[in-house]
């Protein structure tokens, strides 16, 4: 059984019985694939940075809440 990851896109599918034509198309498409890989790497890096930024913001919010709780305890005393 084979499963496809979410977000996988199939394009540039070629069905032929002409091996020479297939080889030429493979060479042409290979250059396109390299560009697509670079774009995917850039997209993944941007998503990683965004995720890290959101996590830092959540951690900061939790720290602020903890400080507020401590201040309220001190005020009660």
PDB file of N, H, CA, C and O in Angstrom:
ATOM      1  N   UNK A   1       0.840  -1.171   0.000  1.00  0.00           N
ATOM      2  CA  UNK A   1       0.000   0.000   0.000  1.00  0.00           C
ATOM      3  C   UNK A   1       0.889   1.239   0.000  1.00  0.00           C
ATOM      4  O   UNK A   1       1.925   1.272   0.665  1.00  0.00           O
ATOM      5  N   UNK A   2       0.483   2.240  -0.740  1.00  0.00           N
ATOM      6  H   UNK A   2      -0.358   2.214  -1.280  1.00  0.00           H
ATOM      7  CA  UNK A   2       1.242   3.484  -0.830  1.00  0.00           C
ATOM      8  C   UNK A   2       0.304   4.633  -0.510  1.00  0.00           C
ATOM      9  O   UNK A   2      -0.810   4.700  -1.030  1.00  0.00           O
ATOM     10  N   UNK A   3       0.769   5.556   0.365  1.00  0.00           N
ATOM     11  H   UNK A   3       1.674   5.502   0.787  1.00  0.00           H
ATOM     12  CA  UNK A   3      -0.043   6.713   0.726  1.00  0.00           C
ATOM     13  C   UNK A   3       0.696   7.984   0.350  1.00  0.00           C
ATOM     14  O   UNK A   3       1.926   8.040   0.382  1.00  0.00           O
ATOM     15  N   UNK A   4      -0.059   8.985  -0.001  1.00  0.00           N
ATOM     16  H   UNK A   4      -1.058   8.940  -0.027  1.00  0.00           H
ATOM     17  CA  UNK A   4       0.490  10.279  -0.380  1.00  0.00           C
ATOM     18  C   UNK A   4       0.333  11.231   0.793  1.00  0.00           C
ATOM     19  O   UNK A   4      -0.724  11.283   1.422  1.00  0.00           O
ATOM     20  N   UNK A   5       1.386  11.983   1.086  1.00  0.00           N
ATOM     21  H   UNK A   5       2.244  11.940   0.576  1.00  0.00           H
ATOM     22  CA  UNK A   5       1.317  12.979   2.153  1.00  0.00           C
ATOM     23  C   UNK A   5       0.372  14.096   1.754  1.00  0.00           C
ATOM     24  O   UNK A   5       0.186  14.389   0.573  1.00  0.00           O
ATOM     25  N   UNK A   6      -0.211  14.703   2.754  1.00  0.00           N
ATOM     26  H   UNK A   6      -0.060  14.465   3.713  1.00  0.00           H
ATOM     27  CA  UNK A   6      -1.086  15.840   2.522  1.00  0.00           C
ATOM     28  C   UNK A   6      -0.295  16.947   1.832  1.00  0.00           C
ATOM     29  O   UNK A   6       0.838  17.235   2.217  1.00  0.00           O
ATOM     30  N   UNK A   7      -0.874  17.552   0.839  1.00  0.00           N
ATOM     31  H   UNK A   7      -1.795  17.318   0.526  1.00  0.00           H
ATOM     32  CA  UNK A   7      -0.225  18.652   0.144  1.00  0.00           C
ATOM     33  C   UNK A   7       0.582  18.218  -1.068  1.00  0.00           C
ATOM     34  O   UNK A   7       1.108  19.068  -1.787  1.00  0.00           O
ATOM     35  N   UNK A   8       0.696  16.916  -1.316  1.00  0.00           N
ATOM     36  H   UNK A   8       0.269  16.225  -0.732  1.00  0.00           H
ATOM     37  CA  UNK A   8       1.445  16.430  -2.470  1.00  0.00           C
ATOM     38  C   UNK A   8       0.665  16.729  -3.743  1.00  0.00           C
ATOM     39  O   UNK A   8      -0.543  16.503  -3.823  1.00  0.00           O
ATOM     40  N   UNK A   9       1.376  17.238  -4.725  1.00  0.00           N
ATOM     41  H   UNK A   9       2.357  17.422  -4.660  1.00  0.00           H
ATOM     42  CA  UNK A   9       0.746  17.593  -5.998  1.00  0.00           C
ATOM     43  C   UNK A   9       1.411  16.775  -7.105  1.00  0.00           C
ATOM     44  O   UNK A   9       2.637  16.713  -7.202  1.00  0.00           O
ATOM     45  N   UNK A  10       0.597  16.165  -7.917  1.00  0.00           N
ATOM     46  H   UNK A  10      -0.398  16.215  -7.838  1.00  0.00           H
ATOM     47  CA  UNK A  10       1.119  15.450  -9.066  1.00  0.00           C
ATOM     48  C   UNK A  10       0.897  16.315 -10.304  1.00  0.00           C
ATOM     49  O   UNK A  10      -0.216  16.755 -10.589  1.00  0.00           O
ATOM     50  N   UNK A  11       1.975  16.540 -11.019  1.00  0.00           N
ATOM     51  H   UNK A  11       2.880  16.183 -10.787  1.00  0.00           H
ATOM     52  CA  UNK A  11       1.869  17.231 -12.291  1.00  0.00           C
ATOM     53  C   UNK A  11       2.971  16.698 -13.197  1.00  0.00           C
ATOM     54  O   UNK A  11       3.794  15.887 -12.771  1.00  0.00           O
ATOM     55  N   UNK A  12       2.987  17.137 -14.400  1.00  0.00           N
ATOM     56  H   UNK A  12       2.319  17.795 -14.746  1.00  0.00           H
ATOM     57  CA  UNK A  12       3.984  16.696 -15.368  1.00  0.00           C
ATOM     58  C   UNK A  12       3.977  15.183 -15.547  1.00  0.00           C
ATOM     59  O   UNK A  12       5.038  14.564 -15.636  1.00  0.00           O
ATOM     60  N   UNK A  13       2.796  14.586 -15.599  1.00  0.00           N
ATOM     61  H   UNK A  13       1.935  15.089 -15.527  1.00  0.00           H
ATOM     62  CA  UNK A  13       2.671  13.154 -15.811  1.00  0.00           C
ATOM     63  C   UNK A  13       2.686  12.895 -17.317  1.00  0.00           C
ATOM     64  O   UNK A  13       1.980  13.550 -18.084  1.00  0.00           O
ATOM     65  N   UNK A  14       3.495  11.941 -17.714  1.00  0.00           N
ATOM     66  H   UNK A  14       4.069  11.410 -17.091  1.00  0.00           H
ATOM     67  CA  UNK A  14       3.628  11.630 -19.138  1.00  0.00           C
ATOM     68  C   UNK A  14       3.371  10.143 -19.354  1.00  0.00           C
ATOM     69  O   UNK A  14       3.965   9.293 -18.690  1.00  0.00           O
ATOM     70  N   UNK A  15       2.485   9.846 -20.283  1.00  0.00           N
ATOM     71  H   UNK A  15       2.002  10.536 -20.822  1.00  0.00           H
ATOM     72  CA  UNK A  15       2.227   8.464 -20.676  1.00  0.00           C
ATOM     73  C   UNK A  15       2.555   8.371 -22.155  1.00  0.00           C
ATOM     74  O   UNK A  15       1.934   9.036 -22.984  1.00  0.00           O
ATOM     75  N   UNK A  16       3.543   7.535 -22.479  1.00  0.00           N
ATOM     76  H   UNK A  16       4.047   6.994 -21.806  1.00  0.00           H
ATOM     77  CA  UNK A  16       3.963   7.404 -23.875  1.00  0.00           C
ATOM     78  C   UNK A  16       4.627   6.047 -24.091  1.00  0.00           C
ATOM     79  O   UNK A  16       5.014   5.370 -23.138  1.00  0.00           O
ATOM     80  N   UNK A  17       4.749   5.669 -25.335  1.00  0.00           N
ATOM     81  H   UNK A  17       4.435   6.218 -26.109  1.00  0.00           H
ATOM     82  CA  UNK A  17       5.495   4.456 -25.654  1.00  0.00           C
ATOM     83  C   UNK A  17       6.764   4.807 -26.433  1.00  0.00           C
ATOM     84  O   UNK A  17       7.461   3.915 -26.916  1.00  0.00           O
ATOM     85  N   UNK A  18       7.063   6.094 -26.555  1.00  0.00           N
ATOM     86  H   UNK A  18       6.496   6.819 -26.162  1.00  0.00           H
ATOM     87  CA  UNK A  18       8.246   6.573 -27.271  1.00  0.00           C
ATOM     88  C   UNK A  18       9.335   6.901 -26.253  1.00  0.00           C
ATOM     89  O   UNK A  18       9.286   7.943 -25.599  1.00  0.00           O
ATOM     90  N   UNK A  19      10.320   6.009 -26.119  1.00  0.00           N
ATOM     91  H   UNK A  19      10.360   5.162 -26.650  1.00  0.00           H
ATOM     92  CA  UNK A  19      11.349   6.183 -25.095  1.00  0.00           C
ATOM     93  C   UNK A  19      12.224   7.416 -25.333  1.00  0.00           C
ATOM     94  O   UNK A  19      12.655   8.052 -24.371  1.00  0.00           O
ATOM     95  N   UNK A  20      12.490   7.757 -26.570  1.00  0.00           N
ATOM     96  H   UNK A  20      12.140   7.239 -27.351  1.00  0.00           H
ATOM     97  CA  UNK A  20      13.302   8.944 -26.865  1.00  0.00           C
ATOM     98  C   UNK A  20      12.573  10.224 -26.438  1.00  0.00           C
ATOM     99  O   UNK A  20      13.161  11.119 -25.830  1.00  0.00           O
ATOM    100  N   UNK A  21      11.305  10.285 -26.765  1.00  0.00           N
ATOM    101  H   UNK A  21      10.827   9.559 -27.258  1.00  0.00           H
ATOM    102  CA  UNK A  21      10.496  11.434 -26.361  1.00  0.00           C
ATOM    103  C   UNK A  21      10.442  11.518 -24.837  1.00  0.00           C
ATOM    104  O   UNK A  21      10.542  12.606 -24.270  1.00  0.00           O
ATOM    105  N   UNK A  22      10.284  10.380 -24.180  1.00  0.00           N
ATOM    106  H   UNK A  22      10.202   9.496 -24.641  1.00  0.00           H
ATOM    107  CA  UNK A  22      10.225  10.344 -22.719  1.00  0.00           C
ATOM    108  C   UNK A  22      11.533  10.853 -22.107  1.00  0.00           C
ATOM    109  O   UNK A  22      11.507  11.592 -21.123  1.00  0.00           O
ATOM    110  N   UNK A  23      12.671  10.466 -22.678  1.00  0.00           N
ATOM    111  H   UNK A  23      12.693   9.866 -23.477  1.00  0.00           H
ATOM    112  CA  UNK A  23      13.977  10.928 -22.169  1.00  0.00           C
ATOM    113  C   UNK A  23      14.121  12.441 -22.317  1.00  0.00           C
ATOM    114  O   UNK A  23      14.606  13.111 -21.406  1.00  0.00           O
ATOM    115  N   UNK A  24      13.706  12.976 -23.451  1.00  0.00           N
ATOM    116  H   UNK A  24      13.311  12.433 -24.191  1.00  0.00           H
ATOM    117  CA  UNK A  24      13.783  14.426 -23.671  1.00  0.00           C
ATOM    118  C   UNK A  24      12.888  15.167 -22.684  1.00  0.00           C
ATOM    119  O   UNK A  24      13.283  16.191 -22.125  1.00  0.00           O
ATOM    120  N   UNK A  25      11.705  14.657 -22.477  1.00  0.00           N
ATOM    121  H   UNK A  25      11.384  13.826 -22.931  1.00  0.00           H
ATOM    122  CA  UNK A  25      10.777  15.290 -21.538  1.00  0.00           C
ATOM    123  C   UNK A  25      11.302  15.194 -20.113  1.00  0.00           C
ATOM    124  O   UNK A  25      11.136  16.126 -19.326  1.00  0.00           O
ATOM    125  N   UNK A  26      11.931  14.078 -19.778  1.00  0.00           N
ATOM    126  H   UNK A  26      12.065  13.321 -20.418  1.00  0.00           H
ATOM    127  CA  UNK A  26      12.492  13.913 -18.443  1.00  0.00           C
ATOM    128  C   UNK A  26      13.563  14.975 -18.191  1.00  0.00           C
ATOM    129  O   UNK A  26      13.600  15.570 -17.114  1.00  0.00           O
ATOM    130  N   UNK A  27      14.417  15.212 -19.155  1.00  0.00           N
ATOM    131  H   UNK A  27      14.386  14.729 -20.030  1.00  0.00           H
ATOM    132  CA  UNK A  27      15.456  16.238 -19.018  1.00  0.00           C
ATOM    133  C   UNK A  27      14.830  17.619 -18.838  1.00  0.00           C
ATOM    134  O   UNK A  27      15.265  18.401 -17.993  1.00  0.00           O
ATOM    135  N   UNK A  28      13.816  17.908 -19.632  1.00  0.00           N
ATOM    136  H   UNK A  28      13.463  17.273 -20.319  1.00  0.00           H
ATOM    137  CA  UNK A  28      13.153  19.205 -19.550  1.00  0.00           C
ATOM    138  C   UNK A  28      12.471  19.375 -18.185  1.00  0.00           C
ATOM    139  O   UNK A  28      12.578  20.429 -17.559  1.00  0.00           O
ATOM    140  N   UNK A  29      11.787  18.355 -17.744  1.00  0.00           N
ATOM    141  H   UNK A  29      11.700  17.499 -18.253  1.00  0.00           H
ATOM    142  CA  UNK A  29      11.038  18.426 -16.492  1.00  0.00           C
ATOM    143  C   UNK A  29      11.976  18.448 -15.286  1.00  0.00           C
ATOM    144  O   UNK A  29      11.659  19.061 -14.267  1.00  0.00           O
ATOM    145  N   UNK A  30      13.127  17.784 -15.397  1.00  0.00           N
ATOM    146  H   UNK A  30      13.384  17.287 -16.225  1.00  0.00           H
ATOM    147  CA  UNK A  30      14.088  17.752 -14.286  1.00  0.00           C
ATOM    148  C   UNK A  30      14.510  19.156 -13.871  1.00  0.00           C
ATOM    149  O   UNK A  30      14.681  19.430 -12.684  1.00  0.00           O
ATOM    150  N   UNK A  31      14.678  20.039 -14.842  1.00  0.00           N
ATOM    151  H   UNK A  31      14.539  19.816 -15.806  1.00  0.00           H
ATOM    152  CA  UNK A  31      15.054  21.418 -14.508  1.00  0.00           C
ATOM    153  C   UNK A  31      13.919  22.123 -13.768  1.00  0.00           C
ATOM    154  O   UNK A  31      14.170  22.945 -12.886  1.00  0.00           O
ATOM    155  N   UNK A  32      12.695  21.814 -14.114  1.00  0.00           N
ATOM    156  H   UNK A  32      12.491  21.146 -14.830  1.00  0.00           H
ATOM    157  CA  UNK A  32      11.543  22.398 -13.424  1.00  0.00           C
ATOM    158  C   UNK A  32      11.456  21.891 -11.987  1.00  0.00           C
ATOM    159  O   UNK A  32      11.133  22.648 -11.072  1.00  0.00           O
ATOM    160  N   UNK A  33      11.744  20.617 -11.798  1.00  0.00           N
ATOM    161  H   UNK A  33      12.006  20.001 -12.541  1.00  0.00           H
ATOM    162  CA  UNK A  33      11.647  20.003 -10.476  1.00  0.00           C
ATOM    163  C   UNK A  33      12.634  20.655  -9.511  1.00  0.00           C
ATOM    164  O   UNK A  33      12.305  20.863  -8.343  1.00  0.00           O
ATOM    165  N   UNK A  34      13.819  20.974  -9.975  1.00  0.00           N
ATOM    166  H   UNK A  34      14.086  20.804 -10.924  1.00  0.00           H
ATOM    167  CA  UNK A  34      14.812  21.624  -9.110  1.00  0.00           C
ATOM    168  C   UNK A  34      14.281  22.960  -8.593  1.00  0.00           C
ATOM    169  O   UNK A  34      14.448  23.286  -7.418  1.00  0.00           O
ATOM    170  N   UNK A  35      13.653  23.719  -9.461  1.00  0.00           N
ATOM    171  H   UNK A  35      13.518  23.455 -10.416  1.00  0.00           H
ATOM    172  CA  UNK A  35      13.058  24.988  -9.045  1.00  0.00           C
ATOM    173  C   UNK A  35      11.939  24.783  -8.040  1.00  0.00           C
ATOM    174  O   UNK A  35      11.805  25.544  -7.081  1.00  0.00           O
ATOM    175  N   UNK A  36      11.137  23.753  -8.264  1.00  0.00           N
ATOM    176  H   UNK A  36      11.245  23.135  -9.043  1.00  0.00           H
ATOM    177  CA  UNK A  36      10.043  23.448  -7.339  1.00  0.00           C
ATOM    178  C   UNK A  36      10.586  23.029  -5.974  1.00  0.00           C
ATOM    179  O   UNK A  36      10.019  23.395  -4.945  1.00  0.00           O
ATOM    180  N   UNK A  37      11.668  22.275  -5.957  1.00  0.00           N
ATOM    181  H   UNK A  37      12.129  21.978  -6.794  1.00  0.00           H
ATOM    182  CA  UNK A  37      12.285  21.856  -4.690  1.00  0.00           C
ATOM    183  C   UNK A  37      12.770  23.063  -3.912  1.00  0.00           C
ATOM    184  O   UNK A  37      12.578  23.146  -2.699  1.00  0.00           O
ATOM    185  N   UNK A  38      13.399  24.002  -4.610  1.00  0.00           N
ATOM    186  H   UNK A  38      13.555  23.935  -5.595  1.00  0.00           H
ATOM    187  CA  UNK A  38      13.896  25.208  -3.936  1.00  0.00           C
ATOM    188  C   UNK A  38      12.739  26.013  -3.347  1.00  0.00           C
ATOM    189  O   UNK A  38      12.832  26.512  -2.226  1.00  0.00           O
ATOM    190  N   UNK A  39      11.664  26.135  -4.095  1.00  0.00           N
ATOM    191  H   UNK A  39      11.588  25.729  -5.005  1.00  0.00           H
ATOM    192  CA  UNK A  39      10.502  26.860  -3.597  1.00  0.00           C
ATOM    193  C   UNK A  39       9.900  26.164  -2.383  1.00  0.00           C
ATOM    194  O   UNK A  39       9.469  26.828  -1.440  1.00  0.00           O
ATOM    195  N   UNK A  40       9.866  24.842  -2.397  1.00  0.00           N
ATOM    196  H   UNK A  40      10.216  24.303  -3.163  1.00  0.00           H
ATOM    197  CA  UNK A  40       9.334  24.073  -1.274  1.00  0.00           C
ATOM    198  C   UNK A  40      10.211  24.277  -0.034  1.00  0.00           C
ATOM    199  O   UNK A  40       9.693  24.425   1.073  1.00  0.00           O
ATOM    200  N   UNK A  41      11.525  24.284  -0.212  1.00  0.00           N
ATOM    201  H   UNK A  41      11.947  24.163  -1.111  1.00  0.00           H
ATOM    202  CA  UNK A  41      12.434  24.515   0.907  1.00  0.00           C
ATOM    203  C   UNK A  41      12.215  25.899   1.511  1.00  0.00           C
ATOM    204  O   UNK A  41      12.213  26.055   2.732  1.00  0.00           O
ATOM    205  N   UNK A  42      12.032  26.891   0.662  1.00  0.00           N
ATOM    206  H   UNK A  42      12.033  26.764  -0.330  1.00  0.00           H
ATOM    207  CA  UNK A  42      11.782  28.254   1.134  1.00  0.00           C
ATOM    208  C   UNK A  42      10.462  28.300   1.899  1.00  0.00           C
ATOM    209  O   UNK A  42      10.384  28.904   2.969  1.00  0.00           O
ATOM    210  N   UNK A  43       9.436  27.671   1.359  1.00  0.00           N
ATOM    211  H   UNK A  43       9.500  27.180   0.490  1.00  0.00           H
ATOM    212  CA  UNK A  43       8.124  27.639   2.012  1.00  0.00           C
ATOM    213  C   UNK A  43       8.218  26.934   3.366  1.00  0.00           C
ATOM    214  O   UNK A  43       7.670  27.418   4.356  1.00  0.00           O
ATOM    215  N   UNK A  44       8.905  25.803   3.411  1.00  0.00           N
ATOM    216  H   UNK A  44       9.350  25.410   2.607  1.00  0.00           H
ATOM    217  CA  UNK A  44       9.061  25.070   4.672  1.00  0.00           C
ATOM    218  C   UNK A  44       9.803  25.905   5.711  1.00  0.00           C
ATOM    219  O   UNK A  44       9.439  25.899   6.887  1.00  0.00           O
ATOM    220  N   UNK A  45      10.831  26.616   5.287  1.00  0.00           N
ATOM    221  H   UNK A  45      11.126  26.620   4.331  1.00  0.00           H
ATOM    222  CA  UNK A  45      11.597  27.459   6.207  1.00  0.00           C
ATOM    223  C   UNK A  45      10.740  28.600   6.748  1.00  0.00           C
ATOM    224  O   UNK A  45      10.811  28.921   7.934  1.00  0.00           O
ATOM    225  N   UNK A  46       9.934  29.212   5.887  1.00  0.00           N
ATOM    226  H   UNK A  46       9.876  28.952   4.924  1.00  0.00           H
ATOM    227  CA  UNK A  46       9.037  30.284   6.337  1.00  0.00           C
ATOM    228  C   UNK A  46       8.011  29.765   7.340  1.00  0.00           C
ATOM    229  O   UNK A  46       7.720  30.429   8.335  1.00  0.00           O
ATOM    230  N   UNK A  47       7.464  28.580   7.078  1.00  0.00           N
ATOM    231  H   UNK A  47       7.701  28.040   6.270  1.00  0.00           H
ATOM    232  CA  UNK A  47       6.496  27.988   8.002  1.00  0.00           C
ATOM    233  C   UNK A  47       7.155  27.656   9.341  1.00  0.00           C
ATOM    234  O   UNK A  47       6.541  27.823  10.396  1.00  0.00           O
ATOM    235  N   UNK A  48       8.397  27.190   9.299  1.00  0.00           N
ATOM    236  H   UNK A  48       8.895  27.054   8.443  1.00  0.00           H
ATOM    237  CA  UNK A  48       9.129  26.868  10.517  1.00  0.00           C
ATOM    238  C   UNK A  48       9.357  28.134  11.341  1.00  0.00           C
ATOM    239  O   UNK A  48       9.153  28.132  12.555  1.00  0.00           O
ATOM    240  N   UNK A  49       9.780  29.212  10.683  1.00  0.00           N
ATOM    241  H   UNK A  49       9.946  29.213   9.697  1.00  0.00           H
ATOM    242  CA  UNK A  49      10.003  30.480  11.385  1.00  0.00           C
ATOM    243  C   UNK A  49       8.700  30.996  11.999  1.00  0.00           C
ATOM    244  O   UNK A  49       8.690  31.482  13.130  1.00  0.00           O
ATOM    245  N   UNK A  50       7.615  30.888  11.255  1.00  0.00           N
ATOM    246  H   UNK A  50       7.623  30.494  10.336  1.00  0.00           H
ATOM    247  CA  UNK A  50       6.318  31.343  11.746  1.00  0.00           C
ATOM    248  C   UNK A  50       5.903  30.533  12.970  1.00  0.00           C
ATOM    249  O   UNK A  50       5.428  31.087  13.962  1.00  0.00           O
ATOM    250  N   UNK A  51       6.086  29.232  12.891  1.00  0.00           N
ATOM    251  H   UNK A  51       6.472  28.782  12.086  1.00  0.00           H
ATOM    252  CA  UNK A  51       5.735  28.345  13.999  1.00  0.00           C
ATOM    253  C   UNK A  51       6.564  28.672  15.239  1.00  0.00           C
ATOM    254  O   UNK A  51       6.030  28.727  16.347  1.00  0.00           O
ATOM    255  N   UNK A  52       7.857  28.886  15.058  1.00  0.00           N
ATOM    256  H   UNK A  52       8.290  28.841  14.158  1.00  0.00           H
ATOM    257  CA  UNK A  52       8.737  29.229  16.175  1.00  0.00           C
ATOM    258  C   UNK A  52       8.340  30.568  16.785  1.00  0.00           C
ATOM    259  O   UNK A  52       8.346  30.728  18.005  1.00  0.00           O
ATOM    260  N   UNK A  53       8.000  31.519  15.939  1.00  0.00           N
ATOM    261  H   UNK A  53       7.995  31.389  14.948  1.00  0.00           H
ATOM    262  CA  UNK A  53       7.579  32.836  16.404  1.00  0.00           C
ATOM    263  C   UNK A  53       6.296  32.745  17.224  1.00  0.00           C
ATOM    264  O   UNK A  53       6.170  33.376  18.273  1.00  0.00           O
ATOM    265  N   UNK A  54       5.343  31.948  16.731  1.00  0.00           N
ATOM    266  H   UNK A  54       5.445  31.435  15.878  1.00  0.00           H
ATOM    267  CA  UNK A  54       4.086  31.776  17.453  1.00  0.00           C
ATOM    268  C   UNK A  54       4.325  31.091  18.796  1.00  0.00           C
ATOM    269  O   UNK A  54       3.691  31.440  19.791  1.00  0.00           O
ATOM    270  N   UNK A  55       5.237  30.117  18.829  1.00  0.00           N
ATOM    271  H   UNK A  55       5.752  29.834  18.021  1.00  0.00           H
ATOM    272  CA  UNK A  55       5.534  29.420  20.073  1.00  0.00           C
ATOM    273  C   UNK A  55       6.176  30.378  21.077  1.00  0.00           C
ATOM    274  O   UNK A  55       5.838  30.357  22.261  1.00  0.00           O
ATOM    275  N   UNK A  56       7.096  31.212  20.607  1.00  0.00           N
ATOM    276  H   UNK A  56       7.371  31.228  19.646  1.00  0.00           H
ATOM    277  CA  UNK A  56       7.731  32.192  21.491  1.00  0.00           C
ATOM    278  C   UNK A  56       6.679  33.138  22.068  1.00  0.00           C
ATOM    279  O   UNK A  56       6.723  33.477  23.250  1.00  0.00           O
ATOM    280  N   UNK A  57       5.737  33.561  21.231  1.00  0.00           N
ATOM    281  H   UNK A  57       5.701  33.286  20.270  1.00  0.00           H
ATOM    282  CA  UNK A  57       4.683  34.469  21.673  1.00  0.00           C
ATOM    283  C   UNK A  57       3.798  33.790  22.718  1.00  0.00           C
ATOM    284  O   UNK A  57       3.413  34.415  23.707  1.00  0.00           O
ATOM    285  N   UNK A  58       3.475  32.513  22.501  1.00  0.00           N
ATOM    286  H   UNK A  58       3.787  32.006  21.698  1.00  0.00           H
ATOM    287  CA  UNK A  58       2.672  31.770  23.476  1.00  0.00           C
ATOM    288  C   UNK A  58       3.413  31.632  24.801  1.00  0.00           C
ATOM    289  O   UNK A  58       2.826  31.795  25.871  1.00  0.00           O
ATOM    290  N   UNK A  59       4.715  31.329  24.720  1.00  0.00           N
ATOM    291  H   UNK A  59       5.192  31.196  23.851  1.00  0.00           H
ATOM    292  CA  UNK A  59       5.520  31.200  25.933  1.00  0.00           C
ATOM    293  C   UNK A  59       5.571  32.522  26.694  1.00  0.00           C
ATOM    294  O   UNK A  59       5.503  32.544  27.923  1.00  0.00           O
ATOM    295  N   UNK A  60       5.691  33.622  25.953  1.00  0.00           N
ATOM    296  H   UNK A  60       5.747  33.604  24.955  1.00  0.00           H
ATOM    297  CA  UNK A  60       5.736  34.938  26.579  1.00  0.00           C
ATOM    298  C   UNK A  60       4.408  35.226  27.282  1.00  0.00           C
ATOM    299  O   UNK A  60       4.390  35.725  28.407  1.00  0.00           O
ATOM    300  N   UNK A  61       3.305  34.910  26.614  1.00  0.00           N
ATOM    301  H   UNK A  61       3.319  34.505  25.699  1.00  0.00           H
ATOM    302  CA  UNK A  61       1.983  35.127  27.208  1.00  0.00           C
ATOM    303  C   UNK A  61       1.816  34.305  28.481  1.00  0.00           C
ATOM    304  O   UNK A  61       1.262  34.794  29.465  1.00  0.00           O
ATOM    305  N   UNK A  62       2.289  33.059  28.469  1.00  0.00           N
ATOM    306  H   UNK A  62       2.738  32.661  27.669  1.00  0.00           H
ATOM    307  CA  UNK A  62       2.196  32.209  29.658  1.00  0.00           C
ATOM    308  C   UNK A  62       3.034  32.783  30.797  1.00  0.00           C
ATOM    309  O   UNK A  62       2.602  32.775  31.950  1.00  0.00           O
ATOM    310  N   UNK A  63       4.231  33.281  30.480  1.00  0.00           N
ATOM    311  H   UNK A  63       4.581  33.287  29.543  1.00  0.00           H
ATOM    312  CA  UNK A  63       5.086  33.889  31.500  1.00  0.00           C
ATOM    313  C   UNK A  63       4.415  35.116  32.105  1.00  0.00           C
ATOM    314  O   UNK A  63       4.465  35.324  33.317  1.00  0.00           O
ATOM    315  N   UNK A  64       3.786  35.929  31.256  1.00  0.00           N
ATOM    316  H   UNK A  64       3.746  35.760  30.271  1.00  0.00           H
ATOM    317  CA  UNK A  64       3.088  37.123  31.742  1.00  0.00           C
ATOM    318  C   UNK A  64       1.940  36.740  32.669  1.00  0.00           C
ATOM    319  O   UNK A  64       1.716  37.388  33.691  1.00  0.00           O
ATOM    320  N   UNK A  65       1.212  35.681  32.304  1.00  0.00           N
ATOM    321  H   UNK A  65       1.394  35.155  31.474  1.00  0.00           H
ATOM    322  CA  UNK A  65       0.106  35.220  33.151  1.00  0.00           C
ATOM    323  C   UNK A  65       0.631  34.723  34.497  1.00  0.00           C
ATOM    324  O   UNK A  65       0.025  34.988  35.535  1.00  0.00           O
ATOM    325  N   UNK A  66       1.735  34.017  34.484  1.00  0.00           N
ATOM    326  H   UNK A  66       2.228  33.802  33.641  1.00  0.00           H
ATOM    327  CA  UNK A  66       2.330  33.520  35.727  1.00  0.00           C
ATOM    328  C   UNK A  66       2.748  34.681  36.630  1.00  0.00           C
ATOM    329  O   UNK A  66       2.550  34.628  37.843  1.00  0.00           O
ATOM    330  N   UNK A  67       3.327  35.726  36.039  1.00  0.00           N
ATOM    331  H   UNK A  67       3.488  35.769  35.053  1.00  0.00           H
ATOM    332  CA  UNK A  67       3.740  36.901  36.812  1.00  0.00           C
ATOM    333  C   UNK A  67       2.532  37.593  37.419  1.00  0.00           C
ATOM    334  O   UNK A  67       2.566  38.027  38.570  1.00  0.00           O
ATOM    335  N   UNK A  68       1.454  37.696  36.629  1.00  0.00           N
ATOM    336  H   UNK A  68       1.426  37.343  35.694  1.00  0.00           H
ATOM    337  CA  UNK A  68       0.227  38.320  37.133  1.00  0.00           C
ATOM    338  C   UNK A  68      -0.327  37.531  38.317  1.00  0.00           C
ATOM    339  O   UNK A  68      -0.768  38.117  39.305  1.00  0.00           O
ATOM    340  N   UNK A  69      -0.304  36.205  38.217  1.00  0.00           N
ATOM    341  H   UNK A  69       0.054  35.728  37.415  1.00  0.00           H
ATOM    342  CA  UNK A  69      -0.788  35.353  39.309  1.00  0.00           C
ATOM    343  C   UNK A  69       0.048  35.562  40.572  1.00  0.00           C
ATOM    344  O   UNK A  69      -0.492  35.628  41.677  1.00  0.00           O
ATOM    345  N   UNK A  70       1.362  35.664  40.402  1.00  0.00           N
ATOM    346  H   UNK A  70       1.800  35.610  39.505  1.00  0.00           H
ATOM    347  CA  UNK A  70       2.241  35.871  41.560  1.00  0.00           C
ATOM    348  C   UNK A  70       1.980  37.230  42.209  1.00  0.00           C
ATOM    349  O   UNK A  70       1.976  37.351  43.434  1.00  0.00           O
ATOM    350  N   UNK A  71       1.762  38.241  41.384  1.00  0.00           N
ATOM    351  H   UNK A  71       1.765  38.143  40.389  1.00  0.00           H
ATOM    352  CA  UNK A  71       1.494  39.576  41.924  1.00  0.00           C
ATOM    353  C   UNK A  71       0.184  39.592  42.692  1.00  0.00           C
ATOM    354  O   UNK A  71       0.081  40.254  43.725  1.00  0.00           O
ATOM    355  N   UNK A  72      -0.822  38.869  42.202  1.00  0.00           N
ATOM    356  H   UNK A  72      -0.738  38.331  41.363  1.00  0.00           H
ATOM    357  CA  UNK A  72      -2.103  38.821  42.893  1.00  0.00           C
ATOM    358  C   UNK A  72      -1.947  38.117  44.250  1.00  0.00           C
ATOM    359  O   UNK A  72      -2.577  38.529  45.223  1.00  0.00           O
ATOM    360  N   UNK A  73      -1.145  37.096  44.332  1.00  0.00           N
ATOM    361  H   UNK A  73      -0.632  36.761  43.541  1.00  0.00           H
ATOM    362  CA  UNK A  73      -0.911  36.396  45.590  1.00  0.00           C
ATOM    363  C   UNK A  73      -0.239  37.325  46.603  1.00  0.00           C
ATOM    364  O   UNK A  73      -0.578  37.322  47.787  1.00  0.00           O
ATOM    365  N   UNK A  74       0.727  38.124  46.114  1.00  0.00           N
ATOM    366  H   UNK A  74       1.003  38.126  45.153  1.00  0.00           H
ATOM    367  CA  UNK A  74       1.424  39.046  46.999  1.00  0.00           C
ATOM    368  C   UNK A  74       0.480  40.157  47.491  1.00  0.00           C
ATOM    369  O   UNK A  74       0.574  40.598  48.636  1.00  0.00           O
ATOM    370  N   UNK A  75      -0.413  40.593  46.625  1.00  0.00           N
ATOM    371  H   UNK A  75      -0.489  40.235  45.694  1.00  0.00           H
ATOM    372  CA  UNK A  75      -1.373  41.628  46.999  1.00  0.00           C
ATOM    373  C   UNK A  75      -2.323  41.125  48.079  1.00  0.00           C
ATOM    374  O   UNK A  75      -2.743  41.890  48.948  1.00  0.00           O
ATOM    375  N   UNK A  76      -2.660  39.847  48.026  1.00  0.00           N
ATOM    376  H   UNK A  76      -2.319  39.226  47.321  1.00  0.00           H
ATOM    377  CA  UNK A  76      -3.591  39.276  48.984  1.00  0.00           C
ATOM    378  C   UNK A  76      -2.974  39.184  50.377  1.00  0.00           C
ATOM    379  O   UNK A  76      -3.679  39.275  51.382  1.00  0.00           O
ATOM    380  N   UNK A  77      -1.671  39.006  50.429  1.00  0.00           N
ATOM    381  H   UNK A  77      -1.098  38.932  49.612  1.00  0.00           H
ATOM    382  CA  UNK A  77      -0.993  38.874  51.709  1.00  0.00           C
ATOM    383  C   UNK A  77      -0.922  40.219  52.375  1.00  0.00           C
ATOM    384  O   UNK A  77      -0.385  40.335  53.477  1.00  0.00           O
TER     385      UNK A  77
END
